[in-house]
Each structure stands twice: as C-alpha cells, then as structure tokens.
Amino acid sequence: MTSYSIPEMNCGHCRAAVETAMRELDPSATVAVDLDSRTAEIASAAPDEAVRAKLAEAGYPAQIAG
C-alpha cells in the first residue's frame, strides 16, 4: 500500500469520490481513507503516476505522504 496525502479531502463525499475514482482506475484496488489526517492508503496494480492522475481528475490532487 502507498500512503497519499490528499489535502482537499475532508468529508464523506470526498471519501466516496476518492474510492470511486480508484475503483474506476483499478476495480481490484484497496482504498482506506483517513479524513482526520487527509490521507488515503491505496493498494493498486496501477502505477503511481496513474493513481495521482486519476485522483487529480476527480478533483483531489495527491502526493505520496511521508
């Protein structure tokens, strides 16, 4: 799993949008969102660049956390 910092994510709608975007990119992706820290742990077969591009397309630009 890779941890992504997603500063724009702060509510249940945001969580759903991030999860939906990742499942569109990779239906077998695992996504664990933490709204308090505004991070998402994502396990996907898609490369990091594709994950970040899909999140940005959904309105949630992300960077690898830590």
N, C-alpha and C positions, 0 to 999 in steps of 0.2 A: 504494500500500500504506500501511496505517496500522500503526504500532507500538503494541502494547498491553503494558502491564506487568501480569503475572499472578502475584502473589506466592505463591499456593498451588500453583503448578505446579512440580514438582521431580523427576518420574520419567517413565519411558516410558509408564506407564499414563496419567499426566496429559496427556502429549503426545497420545496416541491419543484421549483424551476431548475435548480441545480441537479436534482435527482433525475428529472425528466430529460434534461439535456444530455446527461451522461448515459442514460439508457438508450437514447436515440443514437448516440455515437457507438456504444457497445452494449447490447442488450444483456450481456453477462456481467457487466461492471458491478462492483460493490461500492456503495457510497454511504459514508457515515458522516453526517453533518453535525457540527457543534456550533450553534448560534451564539453562545456566550463568547467563544473565542474567535468567532467568524472564520472557522476553518472547516475543511472537508477532507476526510481520509478517503482516497479513491484508489481502488484496485481495478485496472483496466488493461486489456490487451492492446489498446490504442496507445500510440506514442505520446509522450508528454506534450509535445507541440500541438497535437490534435486535441488533447484534453483541454489545454488552455485556450485554443482557438474556439472550441465549442462553448466553453464557459463564457468567453467574451462575446460570442454571437448571441448568447442568451441574456447578456446584459450584466454578467458577473465576471469581470476581469480578475484573473487569479495569478498568483506567483507561488512557487514552491516555498513552503514555510520552513523556517528554521535554518 
